[in-house]
Amino acid sequence: MVTECPTAASVRLRGRDAEQRALALALGDARSGRGARLLVSGGPGSGKSALLDHACATAGDFTLLTADGVAAETGLAHAGLQRLLRPVTHHLADLDPQQAAVLRCALEPGHGGPADRFALGAAVLALLARAGRAAPVLCRVDDAHLLDAPSLHALAFAARRVDGEAVAVLLSARDGSADPVAPGVPVLRLPPLRDRALADLLADHGPPGLTPDVRAALVRAAHGNPRAALGFAAALDPDQAAGRAALPEPLLLHEELRRAHAPRVRALPPVTRHLVLLAAADPEAGADTLVEAAGAGTVDAFAPAEDAGIVRLDGGRIVFPDPLLRAAVYQDAPAARRRAAHRVLAGLVDPGREPARHARHRAAAAHGPDRRLAAELAAAGDAARGADGPAAASAVFERAADLTPDGPMRGCRLITAATDAWQAGHPQRASALLDRVRPDTGRLAGLVELLRGNIGARDGNAIDATETLLTAASRLVPHDREYAVRALLRAADAASIAGDATRHAVAARRLAPLARPDDPPALRLGFDFVEGCRASFAADYATAVPLLRRCMELGEQVDEPAELVWASIAGLRMGDGPRVHAMAARAVLLARRRGTAYLLPPALLFLVFAEFWSGRFPAAAGNCLEGVRRAQETGQPNWAVHHLAGLALVAAIRGDADDCRARARMVAEQATEESLGLATALSTWALAVLNLAQGDAAEAFYRLRALAHAGPGYGHPTMRLLTAPHFVEAAVRTGETAWAERALAGYERWAAATDSPAALALAARCRGLLAGAGRAEEHFEEALRLHRLGGDDDVERARTQLLFGTVLRRGRLPGRAREHLRDAQETFERFGARLWVRQARAELRAIGDPERSPGAPEPGAGPVELTAQQRQIALLVAEGATNREVAAHMFISPRTVEHHLRGIFRKLNIRSRIDLARLFP
């Protein structure tokens, strides 16, 4: 009976578009009578069978002839042909009698002796051609390398000659054969799947609840092999798939893959097989070292494995061409042989230089719990943290815990492993390790709660995390002052992230009695920071300012990224932009150097705040984008939300309304659920800044008024303070002067207490907006004086000039207004603040200042002449030099360069450095 191809199945292959096109082209050639042949080649599990199945499912009206190679029939002559051709044997009567006889001899027992290879191949070709006259024929043979030799020779002979026939011969075979499986048949080699395709495959066919982090781990382990990825996923239990429990280590290969690789390895001589196992257990070991340890003579002992394609020597190292083959070698070996291999390898590694590697081998060589070995591994874990980072230390401490009999020490080691995993940026692994701890109600329970709270503050609800950390502190105070202090410091942090001044004050009150005079600088900084923030939240600036100032001073003495972040926040609450930038930049640098990836997102966030302050918007946007990426990589989505809010603020300043609103929506969706008051306040501020830039003062007023009254999870005390100048501006524009006066009164108290020129400048600007016609100029002039004194807030200075110019224009003083409005416009253009540029231009047009093309002289002006110094500055800037580079070149200050640039721009009637470059090519 003739077998028809099935209707196209709902099969979706991932990452094989080019290969699918090649198969479709082959089917098209056969359908049109041109004939086609193709051999799909790849390693075990690479997807060869899936591709052939897809070709069959999409073949439509083809007659399907199929036969899979079977190892048990490799020695049975013609077994493959008998299975392949049986559906079309009714066409034998239509063939030449001699060819029909040859085929009957091969396919049916008792019909004479075997035919020669040429006659059999020609007869197979004739039968396929005859069948193709009724409908195109698809011969699909999977695992062709396992066919019996006569069948494979005859099929390859026919495949090479199907041109001009309605026949397609599609074969698949495994890589690694020394000789071609089907000489003369074009080969389509399958490369490893890309990571994206593997992830999509797991999303399609993996277990339900597979989290992105677990999926990414499976993709990395699969090395582009789809069968391996699906096998890893299928072996997970629900907790492992959801990231609640640790993944098996190592991930176990699917039995099919282990079976596929096993014969080649088992065929090796015993010495070579032992060497290959050693190399699989430690790919870092050199070939000479392994040979010496195994007493195998020379590296020539690896030759049989090289000949079999299992390994290759590369610069003195042993390399497995297929990483999964290495896993198969190791996993297929009996446990006793693996332990023996690790004992040998432990003797090769210097524990002083490579503590993590040495500990791994010692642990793997153990038969079971061993208190003494566990203690040695714990000591090695501390060394591994310094040598290889927290991820390596976590693995060592987990092995130490596994070898520790049940009891408090086992729990302590699991907690240490979890802490290192968290600090390495693997919070799900940390949570899985904590799940294995059996705590009592005392110190161990407190330590578990401490780490759970730390994780929850970055990947959970910030208010819930605060409560968890306060609970941890209660359990730890009677047993461990140091960890109780840590819990309260982190509880204050989590409360601040939530914008919860009440819970922050609870943490601060419970922390204060734990302080000691002999505490190191880093700890004193923490105590001062929490108490200073508590007082600042309560508007007790007389108490807050000395404490926060001392935080910044102590920040000069510490080199821990977390404490430097606190010092930078203290600088922010003191209105000291340069100090914020210096502290946050050091925190970022140290976090990078030490590999403490989990500390990068908060350090980058407060560096971004400093860059906002000084108008470094491209740098701020770049650091926000890195912050989002780092937060996602380290399992800290809450910090990613904060960086999205920062991007919304950058977009608002640049006038990118669509991007600002899109980012703010993303923040709102996530921040509300997790009670992230700081992120919500930042995104609200961004939208209000955008409203003001668009001239919609009423909407800005309503937003900022709501923010001023927002509770925990929806606002933040510090953000209410920092947004006050915008709130005052919006309130004045909408006639809500009573609201403006109340907001300004609090802001002025803070500015006076901190004595920050930048804050005092904004307070004077707000007072100018509220003052009557006779006194506004005095306040605006004072604001500009203070801006010049601060020198690091160009955007806010330009905003002050824009508002001052508007006041002067309305006061019918166009000449003075023009000067301030032009300066503001030039600054906004330099920073790319499009909407504020538009406002400045509108004000200039209102006083009759026409638009002029860059370089055109002002009306009534004589020939443009630059001084010698101005010309030198102009040439350097036109070549791309920054203000600092020009200053260094000419031995003047950057502020002097800025002053001269304003004069140059005014003389040449240009608005940007780009215009200057055009005039001085």
C-alpha positions in Angstrom: 0.0 0.0 0.0 1.3 3.5 -0.9 1.8 5.7 2.1 0.6 9.3 1.7 2.4 12.2 3.5 0.3 13.5 6.4 -1.3 16.9 6.4 1.2 19.6 7.6 1.4 19.3 11.4 1.5 22.2 13.8 5.3 21.7 14.2 7.2 24.9 14.8 11.0 24.6 14.5 13.1 27.3 16.2 16.2 28.8 14.7 16.3 26.6 11.6 14.9 28.9 9.0 17.8 28.5 6.5 17.6 24.7 6.9 13.8 24.7 6.3 14.3 26.7 3.2 16.8 24.2 1.9 14.5 21.3 2.5 11.6 23.2 0.9 13.7 23.8 -2.2 14.5 20.1 -2.4 10.8 19.2 -2.3 10.1 21.9 -4.9 12.7 20.4 -7.2 11.2 16.9 -6.8 7.7 18.2 -7.4 8.7 19.9 -10.6 10.5 16.7 -11.9 14.1 17.9 -11.4 14.9 15.6 -8.5 16.8 16.4 -5.3 19.0 14.8 -2.7 20.3 16.1 0.6 22.0 14.7 3.7 21.3 16.6 7.0 24.3 16.1 9.3 24.7 17.0 13.0 25.6 15.7 16.4 23.2 13.8 18.7 20.2 15.8 19.6 20.9 18.6 17.2 17.4 18.3 15.5 18.1 16.2 12.4 15.0 14.1 12.9 12.8 17.1 13.6 13.9 18.7 10.3 13.1 15.5 8.4 9.7 15.2 10.1 9.0 18.8 9.2 9.8 18.1 5.6 7.4 15.2 5.6 4.7 17.2 7.3 4.9 19.9 4.7 5.4 17.7 1.6 1.6 17.6 0.8 0.9 15.3 -2.2 4.2 13.3 -2.0 4.3 9.5 -1.6 6.3 9.0 1.6 8.9 6.2 1.8 10.6 6.0 5.2 13.1 3.9 7.0 15.2 4.7 10.1 18.6 3.3 10.7 18.6 0.7 13.5 21.8 -0.5 15.2 20.4 -4.0 15.6 19.9 -4.3 11.8 23.2 -2.8 10.7 24.6 -6.3 9.9 21.5 -7.5 8.1 22.0 -7.0 4.4 19.2 -5.2 2.6 17.1 -4.7 5.8 17.0 -1.0 5.3 15.8 -1.3 1.6 13.2 -3.8 2.6 11.6 -1.4 5.0 12.0 1.6 2.7 10.6 0.2 -0.5 7.9 -2.2 0.7 5.1 0.4 0.1 6.0 0.6 -3.7 6.8 -3.1 -4.4 3.6 -3.3 -6.5 5.5 -1.3 -9.1 8.0 -4.2 -9.6 5.7 -5.6 -12.3 6.2 -2.4 -14.3 10.0 -2.6 -14.3 12.4 -4.4 -16.7 12.3 -8.1 -15.7 16.0 -8.2 -14.9 15.7 -5.2 -12.6 12.6 -6.6 -10.9 14.5 -9.8 -10.3 17.4 -8.0 -8.7 15.0 -6.2 -6.3 13.1 -9.4 -5.5 16.4 -11.1 -4.7 17.3 -8.3 -2.3 13.9 -7.7 -0.7 12.4 -11.2 -0.6 14.2 -14.2 0.9 14.5 -17.3 -1.4 14.8 -15.4 -4.7 18.4 -16.2 -5.6 21.8 -14.9 -4.5 22.8 -11.3 -3.9 23.0 -8.9 -6.9 26.1 -6.8 -7.6 26.0 -3.2 -6.2 25.6 -1.5 -9.6 22.6 -3.6 -10.6 20.9 -3.2 -7.2 21.5 0.6 -7.2 20.1 0.9 -10.8 17.1 -1.2 -9.9 16.3 1.0 -6.8 16.6 4.1 -9.0 14.2 2.6 -11.6 11.6 1.7 -8.9 11.7 5.2 -7.4 11.4 6.8 -10.9 8.4 4.6 -11.7 6.7 5.4 -8.4 7.3 9.1 -9.1 5.2 9.0 -12.3 2.0 8.6 -10.2 3.0 11.2 -7.5 6.3 12.8 -6.4 8.2 10.5 -4.1 9.9 11.5 -0.8 12.5 9.0 0.6 13.1 9.9 4.2 15.9 8.0 6.0 16.8 9.0 9.5 20.1 7.9 11.0 21.4 6.7 7.7 24.8 5.9 9.2 23.1 2.9 11.0 21.7 1.4 7.7 23.2 -1.9 6.6 25.9 -1.3 4.0 24.2 -2.7 0.9 21.1 -0.7 1.5 23.1 2.5 2.1 25.2 2.0 -1.0 22.1 1.3 -3.2 20.2 4.3 -1.8 23.2 6.7 -2.2 23.7 5.3 -5.8 20.1 6.2 -6.6 20.2 9.5 -4.9 23.1 10.7 -7.0 21.1 9.9 -10.1 17.5 11.3 -9.4 18.0 14.3 -11.6 15.1 14.5 -14.0 12.8 12.4 -11.8 10.0 13.4 -9.4 12.0 12.0 -6.5 13.6 13.6 -3.3 16.0 11.6 -1.2 16.4 13.2 2.3 18.9 11.5 4.6 20.2 12.3 8.1 23.4 11.1 9.7 25.5 11.8 12.7 28.7 13.9 12.6 32.0 12.3 13.4 32.3 9.6 10.8 35.7 9.3 9.2 34.3 8.5 5.8 31.3 10.2 4.0 28.0 8.5 4.8 26.7 9.0 1.3 29.4 10.2 -1.0 28.2 12.7 -3.7 25.1 13.7 -1.8 25.2 17.4 -0.7 25.5 17.8 3.1 23.5 20.3 5.1 25.3 20.6 8.5 23.3 21.8 11.5 25.1 24.4 13.6 24.3 24.8 17.3 21.1 26.7 17.9 21.4 30.3 19.0 20.4 31.1 22.6 17.3 33.0 21.5 16.1 30.0 19.5 16.7 27.6 22.4 14.9 29.9 24.8 11.9 30.0 22.5 12.0 26.2 22.2 11.9 25.9 26.0 9.0 28.4 26.1 7.2 26.2 23.6 7.8 22.8 25.0 9.3 23.3 28.5 7.4 22.6 31.7 4.8 25.1 32.9 6.1 27.8 35.3 9.7 27.8 33.8 11.1 31.2 34.9 13.3 33.3 32.7 16.3 32.8 34.9 16.0 29.1 34.9 15.4 29.1 31.2 18.6 31.1 30.7 20.5 28.6 32.9 19.3 25.7 30.8 20.2 27.5 27.6 23.7 28.1 28.8 24.1 24.4 29.8 22.7 23.1 26.5 25.4 24.7 24.3 23.0 25.0 21.4 21.7 21.4 21.5 17.8 21.3 21.5 17.6 17.8 22.8 19.8 18.6 25.7 17.8 21.7 26.6 14.5 19.9 26.5 16.0 17.0 28.5 17.3 19.3 31.2 13.8 21.0 31.4 12.0 17.7 31.6 14.1 16.5 34.5 13.2 19.5 36.7 10.6 19.3 39.4 8.1 22.2 39.8 10.1 24.0 42.4 13.3 23.8 40.3 11.4 25.0 37.2 10.0 28.0 39.2 13.4 28.9 40.7 12.3 28.0 44.2 14.9 25.2 44.5 18.4 24.9 43.2 19.0 23.3 39.8 20.7 19.9 39.8 24.5 20.2 39.6 25.5 19.1 37.1 22.4 19.1 35.0 21.8 15.5 33.8 21.9 14.8 30.1 19.0 13.0 28.6 19.6 9.3 28.5 19.3 9.3 24.7 22.3 11.7 24.5 24.4 9.7 26.9 23.7 6.5 25.0 24.6 8.2 21.7 28.0 9.1 22.9 28.8 6.1 25.1 30.0 3.6 22.4 32.9 5.7 21.2 34.1 6.3 24.8 33.7 2.7 25.9 35.7 1.6 22.8 38.8 3.5 24.0 41.7 1.7 25.7 41.4 1.8 29.5 44.3 4.2 30.0 42.9 6.6 27.4 39.4 6.3 28.9 40.8 7.2 32.3 42.6 10.2 30.9 39.4 11.4 29.1 37.5 11.1 32.4 40.1 13.2 34.2 39.9 15.8 31.4 36.1 15.8 31.6 36.2 16.2 35.4 38.5 19.2 35.2 38.8 21.0 31.8 41.3 23.4 33.2 44.0 20.8 33.7 46.8 20.6 31.2 47.4 17.5 29.1 50.9 16.9 30.5 49.7 17.3 34.1 46.9 14.7 33.5 49.3 12.3 31.8 51.7 12.5 34.7 49.0 12.1 37.3 47.6 9.0 35.6 51.1 7.5 35.0 50.2 7.2 31.3 53.6 8.0 29.8 53.2 10.7 27.2 50.4 12.7 25.7 50.3 10.1 22.9 48.0 8.2 25.3 45.3 10.7 24.2 45.7 9.6 20.5 42.9 7.0 20.4 40.5 9.7 21.8 41.7 12.2 19.2 41.3 9.7 16.4 37.7 9.0 17.6 36.9 12.8 17.6 36.3 12.8 21.3 39.0 15.3 22.3 41.7 17.3 20.6 44.9 18.8 22.0 45.1 22.6 21.8 48.2 24.3 23.1 48.8 21.8 25.8 45.1 21.6 26.9 42.5 19.0 26.3 39.4 20.3 24.4 36.1 18.5 23.9 34.8 19.7 20.5 31.3 19.1 21.8 30.8 20.4 25.4 28.0 17.9 25.8 30.3 15.1 25.0 32.4 16.1 28.1 29.2 15.9 30.2 28.4 12.5 28.7 31.8 11.2 29.5 31.6 12.3 33.1 28.0 11.2 33.7 28.4 7.8 32.1 31.3 6.9 34.3 30.4 4.9 37.5 30.4 6.9 40.8 33.5 5.1 42.1 35.5 6.0 39.1 34.4 9.7 39.3 35.4 9.9 43.0 38.8 8.4 42.1 39.3 10.9 39.3 38.5 13.8 41.7 41.0 12.4 44.3 43.7 12.5 41.6 42.7 16.0 40.5 42.6 17.4 44.0 46.3 16.4 44.3 47.1 18.4 41.2 45.6 21.7 42.3 47.4 24.2 44.6 44.8 25.1 47.3 46.6 28.4 48.0 46.3 29.6 44.4 43.0 28.0 43.4 41.0 27.4 46.6 37.6 27.0 44.8 38.9 24.4 42.3 40.7 22.4 44.9 37.7 22.4 47.2 35.4 21.3 44.3 37.6 18.2 43.7 38.0 17.3 47.4 34.2 17.5 47.9 33.5 15.4 44.8 35.9 12.7 46.1 34.1 12.4 49.4 31.9 9.3 50.1 29.5 11.2 52.4 29.3 13.6 55.4 32.7 14.3 56.8 32.9 16.9 59.6 36.7 17.5 59.2 36.6 17.8 55.5 33.6 20.2 55.7 35.6 22.5 58.1 38.5 22.5 55.6 36.2 23.4 52.8 34.6 26.2 54.8 38.1 27.7 55.3 38.7 27.3 51.6 35.4 29.1 50.9 36.7 32.3 52.6 39.9 32.1 50.5 37.8 31.5 47.4 35.8 34.7 48.0 38.9 36.8 47.8 40.5 34.9 45.0 37.6 34.1 42.7 34.6 36.1 43.9 31.4 35.4 45.8 29.9 33.0 43.2 32.9 30.6 43.6 32.7 31.0 47.4 29.0 30.1 47.4 29.7 26.9 45.6 32.4 25.9 48.1 30.3 26.7 51.1 27.4 24.7 49.7 29.7 21.7 49.3 30.9 22.3 52.8 27.3 22.3 54.0 26.6 19.1 52.1 29.4 17.4 53.9 28.3 18.7 57.3 26.1 16.5 59.5 22.8 18.0 60.4 23.0 20.8 63.0 23.5 24.5 63.4 26.8 24.5 61.6 25.2 23.1 58.5 22.7 25.8 58.6 25.3 28.5 59.0 27.2 27.2 56.0 24.1 27.1 53.9 23.3 30.7 54.9 26.9 31.8 54.0 26.5 30.1 50.6 23.2 31.8 50.1 24.7 35.2 51.1 27.5 34.8 48.6 25.1 33.7 45.9 23.0 36.8 46.5 26.1 39.0 46.4 27.1 37.4 43.1 23.8 38.4 41.6 21.9 35.0 42.0 19.0 35.7 44.3 17.0 32.6 43.2 19.9 30.4 44.0 20.2 32.2 47.4 16.6 31.6 48.1 16.9 27.9 47.2 19.8 27.5 49.6 17.9 29.3 52.4 15.0 26.8 51.9 17.4 24.0 52.9 18.2 25.6 56.3 16.3 24.2 59.3 16.5 27.2 61.6 15.6 27.4 65.3 13.9 30.5 66.7 17.1 32.3 67.5 20.2 33.4 65.6 19.9 31.1 62.6 16.3 32.1 62.1 17.3 35.8 62.3 20.1 35.3 59.7 17.6 33.6 57.3 15.2 36.4 57.7 17.9 39.0 57.2 18.9 37.5 53.9 15.3 37.0 52.8 14.6 40.7 53.6 17.6 41.8 51.7 16.4 39.8 48.6 12.9 41.0 49.1 13.9 44.6 49.1 15.3 44.2 45.6 12.8 41.6 44.3 9.6 42.0 46.2 7.4 44.4 48.1 9.6 47.0 49.9 7.2 47.4 52.8 7.0 43.6 53.3 10.8 43.5 53.1 11.1 46.2 55.8 8.9 44.1 58.2 11.0 41.0 57.4 14.2 42.9 58.3 12.7 44.3 61.5 11.7 40.8 62.5 15.2 39.6 61.7 16.7 42.3 63.9 14.4 41.3 66.8 15.7 37.8 66.6 19.3 38.8 66.3 19.7 41.5 69.0 20.0 38.9 71.9 22.6 36.8 70.0 24.6 38.9 67.5 24.9 42.7 67.6 26.8 42.9 64.3 24.0 41.2 62.3 21.3 42.9 64.2 22.8 46.2 63.2 23.0 45.0 59.6 19.3 44.0 59.7 18.3 47.5 61.0 20.4 49.3 58.5 18.8 47.3 55.7 15.4 47.8 57.2 15.9 51.5 57.1 17.1 51.2 53.4 14.0 49.2 52.5 11.7 51.7 54.2 13.4 54.5 52.4 12.9 52.7 49.0 9.2 52.5 50.0 9.1 56.2 51.0 7.9 55.0 54.4 9.1 57.5 57.0 7.3 55.8 59.8 8.9 52.4 59.5 12.2 54.2 58.8 11.9 55.9 62.1 11.2 52.6 63.8 14.4 51.2 62.4 16.3 54.3 63.4 15.0 54.3 67.0 15.9 50.6 67.4 19.3 51.1 65.8 20.6 54.0 67.9 21.1 52.1 71.2 23.4 49.6 69.4 26.0 52.2 68.5 29.4 52.0 70.2 32.2 54.6 70.4 34.8 52.2 69.0 32.8 51.3 65.9 34.8 51.5 62.6 34.2 54.4 60.2 32.0 52.3 57.9 29.6 51.4 60.8 29.6 54.9 62.2 28.7 56.2 58.8 25.7 53.8 58.8 24.5 55.0 62.2 24.8 58.6 61.3 23.2 58.1 57.9 20.1 56.4 59.3 19.6 59.0 62.1 20.4 61.9 59.7 17.7 60.6 57.2 15.2 60.1 60.0 15.7 63.7 61.1 15.6 64.9 57.5 12.3 63.1 56.9 10.9 64.8 60.0 12.1 68.2 58.7 14.5 68.4 61.7 17.3 69.9 59.7 19.2 71.2 62.7 19.7 67.6 63.7 20.0 66.1 60.2 22.6 68.4 58.7 25.5 67.7 61.0 24.9 64.0 60.8 24.7 64.0 57.0 27.7 66.2 56.7 29.6 63.7 58.9 28.4 60.9 56.7 30.1 62.6 53.7 33.3 63.1 55.7 33.3 59.4 56.8 32.7 58.5 53.1 36.3 59.7 52.4 37.6 57.1 54.8 35.7 54.0 53.6 36.1 51.8 50.5 32.9 49.8 50.7 30.4 50.4 47.8 27.3 50.1 50.1 28.6 52.7 52.5 29.7 55.0 49.7 26.1 54.8 48.3 24.9 56.0 51.7 27.5 58.8 51.6 26.3 59.9 48.2 22.6 59.9 49.4 23.7 62.1 52.3 25.3 64.4 49.7 22.0 64.5 47.8 20.1 65.5 50.9 22.7 68.1 51.6 22.4 69.6 48.1 26.0 68.9 47.3 26.1 67.7 43.7 29.8 67.3 43.3 30.1 65.2 46.4 27.3 63.0 45.3 29.0 62.4 42.0 32.4 61.7 43.6 31.0 59.2 46.2 28.7 57.4 43.7 31.5 57.2 41.1 33.8 55.6 43.7 31.0 53.1 44.6 30.6 52.1 41.0 34.3 51.7 40.5 34.8 49.6 43.6 31.7 47.4 42.8 33.1 46.7 39.4 36.6 45.9 40.7 35.4 43.5 43.4 32.8 41.7 41.3 30.0 42.6 43.6 27.5 42.9 40.8 24.5 43.2 43.1 25.8 46.6 44.3 26.1 48.2 40.8 22.5 49.1 40.2 22.1 51.3 43.4 25.5 52.8 42.9 24.7 53.7 39.3 21.3 55.1 40.3 22.8 57.7 42.6 25.6 58.5 40.1 22.7 59.2 37.7 21.2 61.7 40.2 24.5 63.6 40.3 24.6 63.6 36.5 21.1 65.1 36.4 22.3 67.8 38.7 25.3 68.8 36.5 23.6 68.4 33.1 25.4 65.2 32.0 22.3 63.8 30.4 23.9 61.4 27.9 26.0 59.9 30.7 22.9 59.7 32.9 21.0 57.9 30.2 23.8 55.5 29.6 24.2 54.7 33.3 20.4 54.2 33.6 20.5 51.7 30.7 23.4 49.9 32.3 21.5 50.0 35.6 18.5 48.3 34.0 20.6 45.6 32.4 22.6 45.0 35.6 19.5 44.9 37.8 17.9 42.3 35.5 21.0 40.2 35.3 21.4 40.1 39.1 17.7 39.4 39.8 16.9 42.9 41.3 13.9 44.1 39.3 13.1 46.8 41.9 16.4 48.6 41.0 15.5 48.2 37.3 12.3 50.1 38.0 14.2 52.9 39.6 16.5 53.2 36.6 13.4 53.3 34.3 12.2 56.2 36.3 15.6 57.9 35.8 15.2 57.3 32.0 11.8 59.0 32.2 13.4 62.0 33.9 16.1 62.2 31.2 13.4 62.0 28.5 11.4 64.8 30.2 14.4 67.1 30.3 15.2 66.4 26.6 11.6 67.0 25.7 10.9 63.4 24.4 7.3 63.3 25.5 6.5 59.8 24.1 9.5 58.1 25.7 8.9 59.9 29.0 5.3 58.8 29.2 6.1 55.2 28.1 8.8 54.9 30.8 6.6 56.4 33.4 3.8 53.9 32.6 6.2 51.0 33.0 7.3 52.4 36.4 3.7 52.8 37.5 2.8 49.2 36.6 5.6 47.8 38.7 6.3 50.3 41.4 2.7 50.3 42.7 2.7 46.5 43.2 6.0 46.5 45.0 5.5 49.7 47.1 8.4 51.5 45.5 7.7 55.0 46.7 11.0 56.4 45.5 10.5 55.1 41.9 6.9 56.4 41.8 8.0 59.8 43.0 10.8 60.0 40.4 8.4 59.1 37.5 5.8 61.6 38.8 8.5 64.3 38.9 9.5 63.4 35.3 5.9 63.8 34.1 5.6 67.1 36.0 8.8 68.4 34.4 7.5 67.4 31.0 4.2 69.2 31.7 6.1 72.4 32.6 8.2 72.1 29.5 5.1 71.8 27.4 3.5 74.8 29.1 0.9 72.7 31.0 1.4 74.2 34.5 -2.0 73.0 35.8 -1.3 69.4 35.1 2.2 69.7 36.7 0.6 71.3 39.7 -1.9 68.6 40.2 0.8 65.9 39.9 3.1 67.5 42.4 0.3 68.3 44.8 -0.7 64.6 44.8 3.0 63.7 45.3 3.2 66.0 48.3 0.4 64.1 50.1 1.3 60.6 48.8 1.7 57.9 51.5 4.2 55.0 51.6 4.6 53.2 48.4 3.4 56.2 46.4 5.8 59.0 47.3 9.0 59.9 49.1 9.9 62.6 51.7 13.1 63.5 49.9 11.5 63.7 46.5 8.8 66.0 47.9 11.6 68.3 49.0 13.6 68.2 45.8 10.5 68.7 43.6 9.4 71.8 45.6 11.0 74.4 43.1 8.9 72.8 40.2 5.8 72.7 42.5 6.2 76.4 43.3 6.6 77.3 39.6 3.5 75.3 38.7 1.5 76.7 41.5 2.5 80.3 40.7 1.6 79.8 37.0 -1.9 78.5 38.0 -2.5 81.2 40.6 -2.2 78.7 43.6 0.1 81.0 45.5 -0.9 79.7 48.9 0.3 76.2 47.9 3.5 77.8 46.6 4.2 79.6 49.8 3.7 76.5 51.9 6.0 74.4 49.7 8.6 77.2 49.5 8.7 77.7 53.3 9.8 74.1 53.8 12.3 74.2 51.0 13.8 77.5 52.3 14.3 75.9 55.8 16.2 73.0 54.2 18.2 75.2 51.9 19.2 77.5 54.7 20.2 74.5 56.9 22.4 72.9 54.2 23.8 76.2 53.0 24.0 74.6 49.5 24.4 77.3 46.8 22.4 75.2 44.4 19.5 74.8 46.8 19.7 78.5 47.9 19.6 79.5 44.2 16.4 77.6 43.6 14.9 79.0 46.8 15.7 82.6 45.6 14.3 81.8 42.2 11.0 80.6 43.7 10.9 83.7 45.9 11.3 85.8 42.8 8.3 84.0 41.2 6.2 84.9 44.2 7.5 88.4 44.7 5.7 91.4 43.3 6.9 93.4 40.3 9.3 95.6 42.3 11.2 92.9 44.1 11.3 90.0 41.7 14.5 91.2 40.0 16.4 91.3 43.3 15.6 87.6 44.0 16.4 86.5 40.5 19.8 88.3 40.5 20.5 86.7 43.8 19.6 83.3 42.4 22.0 83.8 39.4 24.8 84.8 41.8 24.3 81.6 43.8 24.2 79.5 40.6 27.5 81.0 39.6 28.8 80.3 43.1 27.7 76.6 42.8 28.9 76.2 39.3 27.6 72.7 38.7 23.9 73.2 37.8 23.9 74.7 34.3 20.4 73.5 33.4 18.8 74.9 36.6 20.7 78.2 35.9 19.3 78.3 32.4 15.8 77.6 33.8 16.3 80.5 36.2 17.4 82.7 33.3 14.4 81.7 31.3 12.0 82.5 34.1 13.9 85.8 34.8 13.8 86.7 31.2 10.0 86.1 31.1 9.5 88.3 34.2 11.7 91.1 32.6 9.8 90.8 29.3 6.5 91.2 31.1 8.0 94.1 33.0 8.7 95.8 29.6 12.5 95.5 29.9 13.3 93.8 26.6 17.0 94.6 26.5 17.7 92.9 29.8 15.3 90.1 29.0 17.0 89.4 25.7 20.4 88.8 27.4 19.0 86.2 29.8 16.7 84.5 27.3 19.6 84.1 24.8 21.8 82.6 27.5 19.1 80.2 28.5 18.4 79.2 24.9 22.1 78.5 24.2 22.3 76.3 27.4 19.2 74.4 26.5 20.4 73.8 23.0 23.7 72.5 24.3 21.9 70.0 26.5 19.3 69.0 23.9 16.4 70.3 26.0 14.1 70.8 23.0 10.9 72.0 24.7 12.7 74.5 26.8 14.5 75.7 23.7 11.1 76.3 22.2 10.0 78.3 25.3 13.1 80.5 25.2 12.5 81.2 21.4 8.9 82.0 22.0 9.9 84.5 24.7 12.5 86.0 22.4 10.0 86.4 19.6 7.6 88.1 22.0 10.2 90.9 22.4 10.8 91.1 18.7 14.0 89.1 18.5 13.9 87.5 15.1 15.2 84.0 14.2 18.6 84.2 12.6 20.6 81.6 10.9 23.9 80.5 12.6 26.7 82.9 11.9 24.6 85.8 10.6 25.5 89.1 12.3 23.0 90.8 14.6 21.1 93.7 13.2 23.1 96.8 13.2 26.3 95.0 14.2 29.6 95.7 12.4 32.0 93.1 11.2 32.4 90.1 13.6 35.8 90.1 15.3 37.0 87.6 17.9 39.8 88.4 20.3 42.9 86.2 19.9 41.9 84.2 23.0 38.4 83.8 21.8 39.6 82.6 18.4 41.9 80.0 20.0 39.0 78.7 22.1 36.7 78.6 19.1 39.2 76.6 17.1 39.7 74.1 19.9 36.0 73.6 20.5 35.4 73.3 16.8 37.8 70.4 16.8 35.8 68.7 19.5 37.6 69.6 22.7 35.6 69.8 25.9 35.6 72.8 28.2 38.0 71.0 30.6 40.3 70.0 27.7 40.4 73.6 26.4 41.0 74.9 30.0 43.9 72.5 30.4 45.4 73.4 27.1 45.2 77.2 27.7 45.9 77.2 31.5 42.6 78.8 32.4 39.6 77.5 34.4 36.7 75.7 32.7 34.4 78.5 34.0 36.5 81.0 32.1 36.2 78.9 29.0 32.4 78.8 29.4 32.3 82.6 29.8 34.3 83.1 26.6 32.1 80.6 24.7 29.0 82.6 25.6 30.7 85.6 24.1 31.8 83.7 21.0 28.3 82.4 20.4 26.8 85.8 20.9 29.2 87.5 18.5 28.8 84.8 15.8 25.1 84.5 16.4 25.3 80.8 16.8 23.7 78.5 19.4 25.7 75.4 19.7 29.1 73.7 19.3 27.9 72.1 16.1 27.4 75.6 14.6 30.9 76.5 15.7 32.3 73.4 14.0 30.6 74.5 10.7 32.1 77.9 10.9 35.6 76.6 11.6 35.9 73.5 9.5 
